[in-house]
Amino acid sequence: KRFLVEPLLPFIPARVNPNAITHGGHVLNLGALLLLVVTASTNKRWPFIAAAILVHVYLWCDNADGGHARRTNQCSAKGEFLDHGLDLLNATYVACMTVLTLGAPPFWSVAAAVVVPAAAAVTYWEQAETGVFQLGLFNQIESIVALSVALVARAIFGAETIAAVHVLGVSVPVIVLGAVSVVALFGIVRSTMRVARNKGRLG
């Protein structure tokens, strides 16, 4: 953020609405997912490199919108709501892209696609109940880096090679999505415990 986002903020015209940056990032992330949905079953490798680029531009937008809003005095409750709301969708897209990229078995595919967005939602619920926003152990930066590594590996080696790699008899896709799901579940439990300690509403 210090090297790639903040130095470029002054080049964004003040008239640009921060919400437009938020929407733009969301559209790019959705575009990356749709690109993989359409091409994942083919043997083409360029879509995975293109998706890696798109998710990084989305990540830039998601970090730039708030900074631009503060710099131009355009902060608003609507902007925060939009940013958090679209983050839930973006977390879902990232989980689905990871599933498509790794070609994981159905159980782990569904687990990751459900648990990861749920962990993001619980984070915002915790903020609403406690007034404190706390990122989980596996947040946006880590998830985008992990997805990028998977996308590039898929582009270079192909799905069959990735699926063929096993550690202690377990395939790499299962290990990755299993670890992501467990960490996300742990985050849900931690957030719930913090809300309970603060006597927040659990229902």
Backbone as a chain_set.jsonl record, in Angstrom:
{"seq": "KRFLVEPLLPFIPARVNPNAITHGGHVLNLGALLLLVVTASTNKRWPFIAAAILVHVYLWCDNADGGHARRTNQCSAKGEFLDHGLDLLNATYVACMTVLTLGAPPFWSVAAAVVVPAAAAVTYWEQAETGVFQLGLFNQIESIVALSVALVARAIFGAETIAAVHVLGVSVPVIVLGAVSVVALFGIVRSTMRVARNKGRLG", "coords": {"N": [[0.837, -1.202, 0.0], [1.962, 1.212, 0.775], [3.878, 1.595, -1.211], [2.651, 1.129, -3.707], [0.058, 2.129, -3.76], [-0.491, 4.576, -2.223], [1.44, 6.479, -3.359], [0.296, 6.913, -5.87], [-2.173, 8.057, -5.493], [-2.399, 10.953, -5.602], [-2.6, 11.357, -8.335], [-5.125, 10.731, -9.083], [-7.944, 12.367, -10.19], [-9.617, 14.897, -8.263], [-12.307, 15.109, -8.679], [-13.236, 12.586, -9.171], [-15.387, 10.187, -7.97], [-15.024, 8.36, -4.976], [-16.553, 6.035, -4.711], [-16.835, 5.204, -7.307], [-14.358, 4.134, -7.854], [-14.423, 1.981, -6.115], [-16.546, 0.488, -7.241], [-15.397, 0.019, -9.762], [-13.197, -1.656, -9.135], [-14.595, -3.871, -8.164], [-15.972, -4.714, -10.465], [-13.811, -5.469, -12.09], [-12.776, -7.633, -10.613], [-14.957, -9.383, -10.672], [-14.978, -9.743, -13.427], [-12.596, -11.175, -13.751], [-13.292, -13.58, -12.49], [-15.43, -14.449, -14.157], [-14.03, -14.777, -16.541], [-12.438, -16.993, -15.905], [-14.438, -18.882, -15.396], [-15.491, -19.252, -17.939], [-13.292, -20.196, -19.37], [-11.875, -22.125, -17.909], [-12.223, -24.882, -18.273], [-10.931, -25.401, -20.593], [-7.745, -25.913, -22.267], [-6.308, -23.643, -22.276], [-3.899, -21.296, -21.198], [-3.39, -18.617, -20.864], [-5.65, -17.204, -19.786], [-5.423, -17.478, -17.009], [-3.189, -16.018, -16.281], [-4.108, -13.508, -17.082], [-6.271, -13.25, -15.322], [-4.887, -13.134, -12.889], [-3.645, -10.65, -13.139], [-5.913, -8.98, -13.269], [-7.084, -9.38, -10.707], [-5.191, -8.2, -9.115], [-5.314, -5.552, -9.903], [-7.894, -5.034, -9.051], [-7.403, -5.316, -6.278], [-5.754, -3.113, -5.891], [-7.573, -1.038, -6.406], [-9.351, -1.476, -4.304], [-7.851, -0.763, -2.143], [-7.279, 1.82, -2.745], [-9.614, 3.348, -2.829], [-10.572, 4.208, -0.288], [-8.401, 5.779, 0.613], [-8.379, 7.769, -1.347], [-10.879, 8.885, -0.851], [-10.511, 9.964, 1.721], [-8.458, 11.78, 1.157], [-9.661, 13.619, -0.531], [-11.734, 14.516, 0.943], [-14.218, 13.121, 0.818], [-15.444, 11.201, 2.311], [-17.942, 8.905, 3.411], [-20.836, 7.411, 4.962], [-22.255, 5.843, 3.23], [-20.291, 5.16, 1.362], [-18.588, 3.561, 2.93], [-20.339, 1.487, 3.581], [-20.859, 0.491, 1.009], [-18.282, -0.338, 0.249], [-17.719, -2.364, 2.169], [-19.879, -4.075, 1.689], [-19.489, -4.866, -1.005], [-17.08, -6.1, -0.618], [-17.797, -8.518, 0.535], [-18.938, -9.845, -1.651], [-16.671, -9.841, -3.305], [-14.921, -11.436, -1.807], [-16.191, -13.861, -2.095], [-15.896, -14.222, -4.86], [-13.102, -14.49, -5.03], [-12.693, -16.849, -3.568], [-14.096, -18.656, -5.207], [-12.601, -18.425, -7.579], [-10.197, -19.513, -6.722], [-10.968, -22.14, -6.286], [-11.683, -22.89, -8.935], [-9.206, -22.606, -10.156], [-7.522, -24.455, -8.866], [-8.903, -26.799, -9.207], [-10.256, -28.38, -7.31], [-11.682, -31.111, -5.303], [-15.305, -31.615, -5.059], [-16.401, -31.351, -2.339], [-14.486, -29.814, -0.852], [-14.369, -27.635, -2.486], [-16.937, -26.49, -2.251], [-16.9, -26.031, 0.509], [-14.866, -24.065, 0.833], [-15.909, -22.016, -0.766], [-18.125, -21.305, 0.684], [-17.39, -20.936, 3.415], [-15.311, -18.988, 3.44], [-16.472, -16.45, 2.468], [-18.354, -16.292, 4.535], [-16.748, -15.92, 6.779], [-15.766, -13.376, 6.215], [-18.155, -11.925, 6.357], [-18.801, -12.266, 9.063], [-16.765, -10.813, 10.221], [-17.509, -8.17, 9.658], [-19.928, -8.127, 10.997], [-18.998, -8.395, 13.6], [-17.691, -5.926, 13.815], [-19.903, -4.215, 13.715], [-21.151, -4.872, 16.113], [-19.233, -4.474, 18.126], [-17.843, -2.194, 17.532], [-15.257, -2.226, 16.691], [-12.995, -2.907, 14.127], [-11.579, -5.811, 13.095], [-9.2, -7.55, 11.363], [-9.072, -10.871, 10.015], [-6.971, -13.842, 10.365], [-6.372, -14.649, 7.836], [-6.594, -12.594, 5.526], [-7.553, -10.116, 3.058], [-5.137, -9.367, 1.602], [-3.441, -11.612, 1.951], [-5.083, -13.61, 0.824], [-5.308, -12.789, -1.865], [-2.636, -12.898, -2.684], [-2.139, -15.65, -2.34], [-4.018, -16.666, -4.17], [-2.965, -15.579, -6.531], [-0.491, -16.894, -6.737], [-1.451, -19.487, -7.133], [-2.836, -19.122, -9.572], [-0.756, -18.433, -11.366], [0.809, -20.728, -11.138], [-0.976, -22.598, -12.184], [-1.155, -21.65, -14.798], [1.44, -22.111, -15.692], [2.06, -24.857, -15.152], [-0.29, -26.364, -15.527], [-3.502, -27.968, -14.908], [-3.511, -30.731, -14.43], [-0.954, -31.394, -13.538], [-0.797, -29.975, -11.117], [-2.844, -31.22, -9.648], [-1.757, -33.726, -9.456], [0.259, -33.586, -7.615], [1.08, -34.648, -4.412], [1.037, -34.537, -0.843], [1.953, -36.39, 1.786], [0.049, -38.202, 0.922], [-2.155, -36.634, 0.354], [-3.789, -34.479, -1.901], [-2.543, -31.409, -3.352], [-4.512, -29.35, -3.99], [-6.581, -30.05, -2.141], [-5.233, -29.749, 0.287], [-4.651, -26.985, 0.26], [-7.249, -25.725, 0.053], [-8.464, -26.925, 2.244], [-6.888, -25.928, 4.362], [-7.406, -23.179, 4.1], [-10.162, -23.156, 4.631], [-10.23, -24.096, 7.291], [-8.776, -22.087, 8.646], [-10.469, -19.914, 8.135], [-12.794, -20.753, 9.482], [-11.797, -20.785, 12.088], [-11.414, -18.048, 12.388], [-14.074, -17.183, 12.367], [-14.999, -18.3, 14.767], [-13.345, -16.954, 16.626], [-14.167, -14.255, 16.228], [-16.851, -14.449, 17.017], [-16.54, -15.111, 19.719], [-15.342, -12.763, 20.655], [-17.406, -10.924, 20.255], [-19.283, -11.994, 22.039], [-17.926, -11.607, 24.465], [-18.026, -8.849, 24.602], [-20.622, -8.516, 25.095], [-22.308, -8.395, 22.908], [-24.931, -8.77, 20.399], [-25.746, -12.028, 19.65], [-27.554, -13.262, 18.096]], "CA": [[0.0, 0.0, 0.0], [2.844, 2.375, 0.868], [4.646, 1.785, -2.438], [1.873, 0.99, -4.935], [-1.232, 2.815, -3.705], [-0.412, 5.965, -1.757], [2.11, 7.394, -4.291], [-0.515, 7.169, -7.058], [-3.425, 8.741, -5.149], [-2.497, 12.331, -6.091], [-2.874, 11.394, -9.773], [-6.564, 10.541, -9.291], [-8.594, 13.683, -10.097], [-10.477, 15.058, -7.082], [-13.72, 14.986, -9.062], [-13.595, 11.165, -9.243], [-16.047, 9.712, -6.757], [-14.39, 7.129, -4.461], [-17.416, 4.877, -4.958], [-16.566, 4.736, -8.668], [-13.174, 3.277, -7.755], [-14.902, 0.746, -5.474], [-17.301, -0.255, -8.263], [-14.467, -0.417, -10.802], [-12.473, -2.825, -8.639], [-15.531, -4.997, -8.098], [-16.23, -5.178, -11.84], [-12.609, -6.168, -12.55], [-12.695, -8.921, -9.916], [-16.004, -10.217, -11.263], [-14.511, -10.087, -14.771], [-11.599, -12.246, -13.62], [-14.02, -14.816, -12.208], [-16.158, -14.867, -15.364], [-13.023, -15.255, -17.491], [-12.061, -18.356, -15.528], [-15.609, -19.757, -15.575], [-15.645, -19.535, -19.367], [-12.114, -20.83, -19.989], [-11.169, -23.067, -17.025], [-12.295, -26.264, -18.762], [-10.069, -25.528, -21.775], [-6.322, -26.041, -21.935], [-5.657, -22.342, -22.434], [-3.217, -20.889, -19.985], [-3.348, -17.159, -20.736], [-6.681, -16.613, -18.914], [-5.009, -17.486, -15.611], [-2.306, -14.858, -16.126], [-4.977, -12.325, -17.169], [-7.036, -13.172, -14.072], [-3.966, -12.675, -11.846], [-3.482, -9.196, -13.315], [-7.177, -8.328, -12.916], [-7.321, -9.38, -9.259], [-4.282, -7.236, -8.492], [-5.868, -4.209, -10.145], [-9.0, -4.942, -8.079], [-6.822, -5.091, -4.955], [-5.305, -1.722, -5.869], [-8.781, -0.204, -6.278], [-9.946, -1.66, -2.982], [-7.025, -0.038, -1.19], [-7.186, 3.23, -3.137], [-10.868, 4.092, -2.697], [-10.623, 4.888, 1.014], [-7.383, 6.817, 0.636], [-8.85, 8.869, -2.199], [-11.993, 9.532, -0.149], [-9.962, 10.8, 2.801], [-7.644, 12.854, 0.583], [-10.527, 14.616, -1.168], [-12.832, 14.819, 1.871], [-15.456, 12.557, 0.287], [-15.825, 10.037, 3.125], [-19.377, 8.837, 3.7], [-21.333, 6.119, 5.451], [-22.635, 5.08, 2.04], [-19.069, 4.605, 0.79], [-18.131, 2.468, 3.786], [-21.291, 0.381, 3.396], [-20.627, -0.068, -0.322], [-16.987, -1.019, 0.271], [-17.852, -3.61, 2.926], [-20.834, -4.945, 1.005], [-18.845, -5.463, -2.177], [-16.021, -6.994, -0.134], [-18.388, -9.853, 0.723], [-19.001, -10.445, -2.987], [-15.31, -10.06, -3.791], [-14.379, -12.605, -1.099], [-16.798, -15.023, -2.749], [-15.251, -14.381, -6.172], [-11.734, -14.985, -4.816], [-12.809, -18.263, -3.187], [-14.5, -19.421, -6.4], [-11.464, -18.469, -8.502], [-9.234, -20.466, -6.177], [-11.53, -23.466, -6.568], [-11.541, -23.147, -10.373], [-7.789, -22.688, -10.507], [-6.924, -25.675, -8.33], [-9.663, -27.98, -9.607], [-10.39, -29.173, -6.096], [-12.878, -31.955, -5.211], [-16.521, -30.856, -4.745], [-16.608, -31.011, -0.934], [-13.613, -28.714, -0.457], [-14.754, -26.476, -3.295], [-18.104, -25.878, -1.613], [-16.494, -25.562, 1.834], [-14.136, -22.798, 0.701], [-16.789, -21.001, -1.345], [-19.116, -20.908, 1.699], [-16.78, -20.52, 4.68], [-14.526, -17.754, 3.281], [-17.359, -15.273, 2.546], [-18.977, -16.25, 5.863], [-15.766, -15.318, 7.687], [-15.76, -11.935, 5.925], [-19.403, -11.368, 6.886], [-18.715, -12.252, 10.519], [-15.874, -9.707, 10.57], [-18.301, -6.931, 9.635], [-20.9, -8.246, 12.092], [-18.254, -8.072, 14.813], [-17.493, -4.472, 13.834], [-21.184, -3.583, 14.046], [-21.506, -5.15, 17.505], [-18.208, -4.037, 19.082], [-17.264, -0.91, 17.133], [-13.854, -2.425, 16.34], [-12.798, -3.721, 12.922], [-10.387, -6.646, 13.249], [-9.002, -8.474, 10.257], [-8.777, -12.248, 10.397], [-5.607, -14.306, 10.11], [-6.218, -14.828, 6.393], [-7.447, -11.54, 4.99], [-7.535, -9.807, 1.624], [-3.804, -9.407, 1.008], [-2.986, -13.003, 1.915], [-5.889, -14.395, -0.108], [-4.971, -12.412, -3.24], [-1.303, -13.44, -2.961], [-2.29, -17.1, -2.503], [-4.707, -16.897, -5.444], [-2.042, -15.239, -7.621], [0.464, -18.003, -6.853], [-2.187, -20.605, -7.736], [-3.12, -18.781, -10.977], [0.48, -18.529, -12.14], [1.18, -22.156, -11.171], [-1.886, -23.271, -13.126], [-0.78, -21.234, -16.147], [2.728, -22.702, -16.062], [2.126, -26.31, -15.051], [-1.529, -27.019, -15.918], [-4.307, -28.521, -13.816], [-3.176, -32.126, -14.154], [0.283, -31.431, -12.75], [-1.112, -29.521, -9.76], [-3.646, -32.258, -8.989], [-0.95, -34.931, -9.265], [1.194, -33.406, -6.496], [0.509, -35.071, -3.137], [1.862, -34.453, 0.361], [1.433, -37.397, 2.721], [-1.122, -38.83, 0.328], [-3.259, -35.681, 0.155], [-3.483, -33.611, -3.04], [-2.299, -29.996, -3.043], [-5.763, -28.577, -3.913], [-7.28, -30.351, -0.89], [-4.458, -29.135, 1.371], [-4.825, -25.521, 0.215], [-8.619, -25.336, 0.398], [-8.706, -27.358, 3.611], [-6.239, -24.973, 5.259], [-8.171, -21.919, 4.017], [-11.447, -23.347, 5.311], [-9.993, -24.211, 8.731], [-8.408, -20.755, 9.142], [-11.678, -19.082, 8.103], [-13.651, -21.202, 10.585], [-11.166, -20.298, 13.31], [-11.721, -16.618, 12.445], [-15.485, -17.043, 12.739], [-15.094, -18.602, 16.196], [-12.713, -15.847, 17.366], [-15.035, -13.078, 16.162], [-18.032, -14.727, 17.835], [-16.141, -15.025, 21.121], [-15.123, -11.353, 20.996], [-18.729, -10.301, 20.362], [-19.876, -12.479, 23.288], [-17.246, -10.924, 25.588], [-18.489, -7.465, 24.622], [-22.068, -8.585, 25.302], [-23.013, -8.05, 21.676], [-26.024, -9.655, 20.025], [-25.283, -13.211, 18.941], [-28.621, -13.708, 17.193]], "C": [[0.873, 1.254, 0.0], [3.52, 2.67, -0.466], [3.792, 1.814, -3.7], [0.559, 1.758, -4.936], [-1.058, 4.297, -3.378], [0.329, 6.9, -2.717], [1.265, 7.758, -5.51], [-1.798, 7.936, -6.764], [-3.492, 10.178, -5.669], [-2.807, 12.448, -7.583], [-4.346, 11.144, -10.09], [-7.239, 11.903, -9.161], [-9.569, 13.741, -8.923], [-11.947, 14.861, -7.423], [-14.178, 13.523, -9.153], [-14.197, 10.742, -7.91], [-15.369, 8.438, -6.272], [-15.226, 5.881, -4.711], [-17.23, 4.33, -6.371], [-15.349, 3.82, -8.687], [-13.565, 1.929, -7.142], [-15.634, -0.13, -6.484], [-16.372, -0.806, -9.34], [-13.691, -1.654, -10.377], [-13.348, -4.056, -8.594], [-15.783, -5.578, -9.486], [-15.016, -5.95, -12.38], [-12.478, -7.542, -11.907], [-13.746, -9.89, -10.452], [-15.604, -10.653, -12.672], [-13.489, -11.206, -14.75], [-12.279, -13.582, -13.363], [-14.726, -15.334, -13.456], [-15.2, -15.4, -16.425], [-12.633, -16.688, -17.186], [-13.217, -19.333, -15.695], [-15.732, -20.196, -17.028], [-14.497, -20.384, -19.907], [-11.464, -21.929, -19.154], [-11.17, -24.497, -17.549], [-11.462, -26.478, -20.023], [-8.624, -25.686, -21.316], [-5.569, -24.722, -22.098], [-5.059, -21.893, -21.111], [-3.208, -19.379, -19.781], [-4.451, -16.596, -19.841], [-6.265, -16.555, -17.453], [-4.042, -16.34, -15.314], [-3.139, -13.579, -16.156], [-5.771, -12.147, -15.883], [-6.151, -12.686, -12.927], [-3.763, -11.165, -11.927], [-4.748, -8.465, -12.87], [-7.396, -8.293, -11.406], [-6.377, -8.417, -8.542], [-4.727, -5.799, -8.739], [-7.072, -3.983, -9.226], [-8.466, -4.621, -6.689], [-6.341, -3.646, -4.825], [-6.511, -0.795, -5.655], [-9.358, -0.285, -4.87], [-9.137, -0.965, -1.897], [-6.982, 1.46, -1.489], [-8.462, 4.011, -2.847], [-10.957, 4.858, -1.383], [-9.619, 6.019, 1.116], [-7.784, 8.026, -0.188], [-9.988, 9.62, -1.518], [-11.487, 10.452, 0.956], [-9.195, 11.994, 2.245], [-8.502, 13.976, 0.025], [-11.743, 14.974, -0.312], [-14.186, 14.359, 1.319], [-15.887, 11.312, 1.063], [-17.318, 10.069, 3.41], [-19.73, 7.464, 4.225], [-21.723, 5.231, 4.283], [-21.404, 4.414, 1.412], [-18.55, 3.443, 1.6], [-19.028, 1.244, 3.627], [-21.057, -0.31, 2.058], [-19.331, -0.877, -0.346], [-17.097, -2.359, 0.983], [-18.802, -4.583, 2.234], [-20.218, -5.632, -0.195], [-17.691, -6.371, -1.776], [-16.552, -8.405, 0.086], [-18.501, -10.578, -0.618], [-17.601, -10.77, -3.497], [-14.649, -11.251, -3.101], [-14.925, -13.891, -1.712], [-16.136, -15.291, -4.089], [-13.851, -14.987, -6.011], [-11.76, -16.463, -4.442], [-13.155, -19.119, -4.395], [-13.372, -19.513, -7.419], [-10.404, -19.459, -8.029], [-9.682, -21.893, -6.46], [-11.343, -23.825, -8.039], [-10.091, -23.371, -10.766], [-7.178, -24.016, -10.07], [-7.649, -26.935, -8.779], [-9.864, -28.934, -8.448], [-11.642, -30.058, -6.136], [-14.086, -31.149, -4.741], [-16.664, -30.439, -3.284], [-15.786, -29.794, -0.542], [-13.899, -27.458, -1.258], [-15.916, -25.74, -2.649], [-17.722, -25.3, -0.254], [-15.813, -24.203, 1.75], [-15.051, -21.688, 0.203], [-17.855, -20.523, -0.364], [-18.439, -20.293, 2.922], [-16.017, -19.199, 4.552], [-15.409, -16.508, 3.285], [-18.041, -15.154, 3.91], [-18.037, -15.607, 6.872], [-15.691, -13.806, 7.472], [-17.003, -11.269, 6.509], [-19.357, -11.256, 8.407], [-17.804, -11.121, 11.001], [-16.644, -8.393, 10.635], [-19.387, -6.945, 10.712], [-20.231, -7.899, 13.413], [-18.04, -6.561, 14.93], [-18.78, -3.748, 14.24], [-21.527, -3.744, 15.521], [-20.512, -4.584, 18.519], [-17.632, -2.666, 18.765], [-15.805, -1.002, 16.744], [-13.773, -3.338, 15.121], [-11.491, -4.486, 13.063], [-10.299, -7.629, 12.087], [-8.686, -9.862, 10.784], [-7.337, -12.6, 10.09], [-5.33, -14.401, 8.612], [-7.121, -13.805, 5.721], [-7.167, -11.286, 3.52], [-6.156, -9.952, 0.986], [-3.314, -10.848, 0.871], [-3.762, -13.823, 0.883], [-5.558, -14.065, -1.558], [-3.585, -12.947, -3.612], [-1.396, -14.95, -3.205], [-2.97, -17.43, -3.832], [-3.764, -16.631, -6.61], [-1.015, -16.348, -7.841], [-0.211, -19.192, -7.535], [-2.463, -20.346, -9.218], [-1.876, -18.945, -11.847], [0.933, -19.988, -12.247], [0.308, -22.922, -12.157], [-1.516, -22.918, -14.563], [0.506, -21.921, -16.613], [2.654, -24.223, -16.154], [0.865, -27.037, -15.529], [-2.21, -27.702, -14.742], [-3.875, -29.93, -13.435], [-1.938, -32.23, -13.268], [0.021, -31.031, -11.308], [-1.856, -30.612, -8.995], [-2.821, -33.503, -8.669], [0.012, -34.816, -8.087], [0.481, -33.745, -5.19], [1.534, -34.899, -2.01], [1.217, -35.368, 1.393], [0.117, -37.992, 2.229], [-2.306, -37.917, 0.082], [-2.872, -34.722, -0.964], [-3.338, -32.161, -2.606], [-3.597, -29.174, -3.02], [-6.527, -28.805, -2.61], [-6.559, -29.708, 0.293], [-4.711, -27.639, 1.42], [-6.221, -25.122, 0.666], [-9.0, -25.797, 1.803], [-8.118, -26.383, 4.617], [-6.998, -23.65, 5.279], [-9.472, -22.036, 4.796], [-11.273, -23.402, 6.829], [-9.65, -22.842, 9.325], [-9.629, -19.839, 9.178], [-12.633, -19.462, 9.229], [-13.109, -20.724, 11.93], [-11.457, -18.807, 13.49], [-13.157, -16.361, 12.862], [-15.657, -17.267, 14.242], [-14.512, -17.463, 17.023], [-13.598, -14.607, 17.38], [-16.26, -13.263, 17.048], [-17.707, -14.616, 19.318], [-15.922, -13.575, 21.55], [-16.451, -10.606, 21.125], [-19.393, -10.712, 21.671], [-19.254, -11.778, 24.504], [-17.702, -9.478, 25.73], [-19.997, -7.359, 24.794], [-22.85, -8.071, 24.079], [-24.109, -9.058, 21.391], [-25.488, -10.816, 19.209], [-26.325, -13.712, 17.94], [-28.617, -12.925, 15.9]], "O": [[0.57, 2.234, -0.682], [3.72, 3.83, -0.824], [4.169, 2.463, -4.676], [-0.003, 2.014, -6.001], [-1.435, 5.163, -4.166], [-0.112, 8.037, -2.887], [1.49, 8.801, -6.123], [-2.449, 8.42, -7.69], [-4.551, 10.595, -6.138], [-3.227, 13.507, -8.049], [-4.775, 11.322, -11.231], [-7.119, 12.54, -8.115], [-10.258, 12.765, -8.625], [-12.743, 14.489, -6.561], [-15.378, 13.254, -9.206], [-13.587, 10.92, -6.856], [-15.155, 7.52, -7.065], [-14.682, 4.793, -4.902], [-17.439, 3.142, -6.612], [-15.306, 2.849, -9.442], [-13.105, 0.876, -7.583], [-15.382, -1.331, -6.578], [-16.526, -1.945, -9.782], [-13.537, -2.593, -11.158], [-12.911, -5.154, -8.94], [-15.803, -6.797, -9.659], [-15.179, -6.969, -13.051], [-12.111, -8.509, -12.574], [-13.465, -11.07, -10.662], [-15.856, -11.79, -13.068], [-13.499, -12.083, -15.614], [-11.898, -14.6, -13.942], [-14.634, -16.519, -13.779], [-15.518, -16.36, -17.126], [-12.509, -17.509, -18.094], [-13.01, -20.481, -16.089], [-16.035, -21.354, -17.318], [-14.702, -21.203, -20.803], [-10.569, -22.611, -19.654], [-10.226, -25.248, -17.302], [-11.304, -27.613, -20.474], [-8.325, -25.604, -20.125], [-4.339, -24.694, -22.062], [-5.644, -22.089, -20.046], [-3.038, -18.906, -18.657], [-4.218, -15.583, -19.181], [-6.711, -15.669, -16.724], [-4.071, -15.762, -14.228], [-2.913, -12.67, -15.357], [-5.931, -11.026, -15.401], [-6.604, -11.913, -12.083], [-3.714, -10.484, -10.903], [-4.67, -7.45, -12.177], [-7.849, -7.278, -10.876], [-6.716, -7.879, -7.488], [-4.54, -4.931, -7.887], [-7.256, -2.891, -8.688], [-9.006, -3.758, -5.997], [-6.5, -3.028, -3.773], [-6.467, 0.114, -4.827], [-9.799, 0.72, -4.313], [-9.676, -0.617, -0.846], [-6.688, 2.27, -0.61], [-8.402, 5.223, -2.639], [-11.366, 6.019, -1.362], [-9.931, 7.09, 1.637], [-7.561, 9.167, 0.216], [-10.06, 10.847, -1.594], [-11.967, 11.575, 1.111], [-9.269, 13.094, 2.794], [-8.125, 15.146, 0.094], [-12.663, 15.647, -0.775], [-15.167, 15.102, 1.346], [-16.609, 10.467, 0.534], [-17.893, 11.136, 3.625], [-19.03, 6.482, 3.976], [-21.545, 4.014, 4.332], [-21.46, 3.261, 0.986], [-18.114, 2.439, 1.035], [-18.547, 0.113, 3.549], [-21.056, -1.538, 1.975], [-19.292, -1.976, -0.898], [-16.629, -3.376, 0.472], [-18.545, -5.787, 2.202], [-20.397, -6.834, -0.391], [-17.354, -7.306, -2.503], [-15.839, -9.381, -0.149], [-18.203, -11.768, -0.718], [-17.371, -11.843, -4.055], [-13.9, -11.996, -3.734], [-14.209, -14.886, -1.832], [-15.845, -16.438, -4.426], [-13.464, -15.884, -6.761], [-10.949, -17.245, -4.938], [-12.576, -20.188, -4.588], [-13.194, -20.552, -8.056], [-9.79, -20.157, -8.835], [-8.875, -22.748, -6.827], [-10.9, -24.928, -8.362], [-9.786, -24.219, -11.604], [-6.409, -24.628, -10.812], [-7.078, -28.025, -8.74], [-9.668, -30.142, -8.58], [-12.561, -29.792, -6.91], [-13.922, -30.113, -4.096], [-17.013, -29.292, -3.008], [-16.317, -28.845, 0.035], [-13.697, -26.345, -0.773], [-15.889, -24.517, -2.513], [-18.164, -24.208, 0.103], [-16.143, -23.292, 2.51], [-14.983, -20.557, 0.683], [-18.431, -19.451, -0.554], [-18.866, -19.246, 3.408], [-16.069, -18.372, 5.463], [-15.127, -15.578, 4.04], [-18.281, -14.046, 4.39], [-18.475, -14.835, 7.726], [-15.568, -13.045, 8.431], [-16.921, -10.184, 7.084], [-19.82, -10.267, 8.974], [-18.039, -10.539, 12.06], [-16.454, -7.599, 11.556], [-19.725, -5.902, 11.271], [-20.808, -7.201, 14.247], [-18.189, -5.988, 16.009], [-18.746, -2.789, 15.012], [-22.129, -2.852, 16.118], [-20.893, -4.249, 19.641], [-17.006, -2.04, 19.621], [-15.167, 0.02, 16.491], [-14.395, -4.399, 15.08], [-10.419, -3.884, 13.142], [-11.205, -8.432, 11.861], [-8.108, -10.014, 11.861], [-6.571, -11.762, 9.613], [-4.189, -14.25, 8.174], [-8.268, -14.101, 5.385], [-6.611, -12.136, 2.825], [-6.021, -10.592, -0.057], [-2.834, -11.253, -0.187], [-3.18, -14.629, 0.157], [-5.529, -14.963, -2.4], [-3.383, -13.401, -4.738], [-0.808, -15.469, -4.155], [-2.558, -18.353, -4.535], [-3.765, -17.385, -7.583], [-0.704, -16.702, -8.978], [0.378, -19.829, -8.407], [-2.336, -21.258, -10.035], [-1.939, -19.525, -12.932], [1.382, -20.432, -13.304], [0.795, -23.791, -12.88], [-1.556, -23.775, -15.446], [0.641, -22.269, -17.786], [3.131, -24.811, -17.124], [0.939, -28.208, -15.9], [-1.585, -27.978, -13.718], [-3.872, -30.285, -12.256], [-1.885, -33.057, -12.358], [0.54, -31.652, -10.381], [-1.542, -30.895, -7.839], [-3.135, -34.244, -7.738], [0.527, -35.826, -7.608], [-0.584, -33.203, -4.895], [2.734, -35.091, -2.205], [0.083, -35.147, 1.817], [-0.8, -38.249, 3.009], [-3.36, -38.379, -0.356], [-1.754, -34.207, -0.98], [-3.936, -31.736, -1.618], [-3.775, -28.366, -2.108], [-7.064, -27.858, -2.035], [-7.203, -29.181, 1.2], [-4.956, -27.081, 2.49], [-6.374, -24.282, 1.553], [-9.779, -25.127, 2.481], [-8.763, -26.044, 5.609], [-7.211, -23.067, 6.342], [-9.843, -21.124, 5.535], [-12.07, -22.826, 7.569], [-10.167, -22.475, 10.381], [-9.811, -19.078, 10.128], [-13.219, -18.585, 9.863], [-13.871, -20.31, 12.804], [-11.715, -18.352, 14.604], [-13.432, -15.432, 13.622], [-16.372, -16.519, 14.91], [-15.114, -17.048, 18.013], [-13.764, -13.975, 18.423], [-16.662, -12.337, 17.753], [-18.505, -14.087, 20.092], [-16.268, -13.197, 22.669], [-16.605, -9.755, 22.001], [-20.0, -9.879, 22.344], [-19.955, -11.406, 25.446], [-17.76, -8.943, 26.837], [-20.581, -6.283, 24.664], [-23.887, -7.419, 24.2], [-24.207, -10.084, 22.064], [-24.843, -10.606, 18.182], [-26.008, -14.496, 17.045], [-29.449, -13.17, 15.027]]}, "num_chains": 1, "name": "protein.A"}
